[in-house]
Amino acid sequence: MAETIGSLIDKLSIIRLKIYHMQKQIARQDTSKKHKWACKQKVKIMKIQMADLEKELSELTRAVISGHKKLKVYYQFKMYNDHGYRIKK
């Protein structure tokens, strides 16, 4: 597992939004059957992807809670004008 809890939640949020909007396309009355069929196929795939992400999130969360996995904090550094984080000696 190379993902973080935050990145998995982010991906889940995005895919849920995509499913929501794709289902709106399916419900439209002014689109072709071909368009609706293509949207339905995409929703099927996205639901599988969502289930995979949910499973991965559950497994990672359980591993962190049980102490089998430790999360690291990765700091974002600027190239210039960075007066924030200082490395402690």
Backbone hydrogen bonds, N-H to C=O, Kabsch-Sander energy under -0.5 kcal/mol:
donor,donor_aa,acceptor,acceptor_aa,energy
8,L,4,T,-2.1
9,I,5,I,-2.3
10,D,6,G,-2.4
11,K,7,S,-2.4
12,L,8,L,-2.5
13,S,9,I,-2.4
14,I,10,D,-2.2
15,I,11,K,-2.6
16,R,12,L,-2.3
17,L,13,S,-2.0
18,K,14,I,-2.3
19,I,15,I,-2.4
20,Y,16,R,-2.4
21,H,17,L,-2.5
22,M,18,K,-2.4
23,Q,19,I,-2.6
24,K,20,Y,-1.5
25,Q,21,H,-1.5
26,I,22,M,-1.8
27,A,23,Q,-1.8
28,R,24,K,-0.8
28,R,25,Q,-0.6
36,K,32,S,-2.2
37,W,33,K,-2.7
38,A,34,K,-2.4
39,C,35,H,-2.2
40,K,36,K,-2.3
41,Q,37,W,-2.1
42,K,38,A,-1.9
43,V,39,C,-2.3
44,K,40,K,-2.1
45,I,41,Q,-1.9
46,M,42,K,-2.7
47,K,43,V,-2.4
48,I,44,K,-1.5
49,Q,45,I,-2.4
50,M,46,M,-2.6
51,A,47,K,-2.2
52,D,48,I,-2.2
53,L,49,Q,-2.4
54,E,50,M,-2.7
55,K,51,A,-2.3
56,E,52,D,-2.4
57,L,53,L,-2.6
58,S,54,E,-2.4
59,E,55,K,-2.6
60,L,56,E,-2.5
61,T,57,L,-2.7
62,R,58,S,-2.5
63,A,59,E,-2.2
64,V,60,L,-2.3
65,I,61,T,-2.7
66,S,62,R,-2.4
67,G,63,A,-0.6
67,G,64,V,-0.7
68,H,63,A,-1.4
69,K,63,A,-1.8
74,Y,72,K,-0.6
75,Y,73,V,-0.6
77,F,75,Y,-0.6
83,H,81,N,-0.9
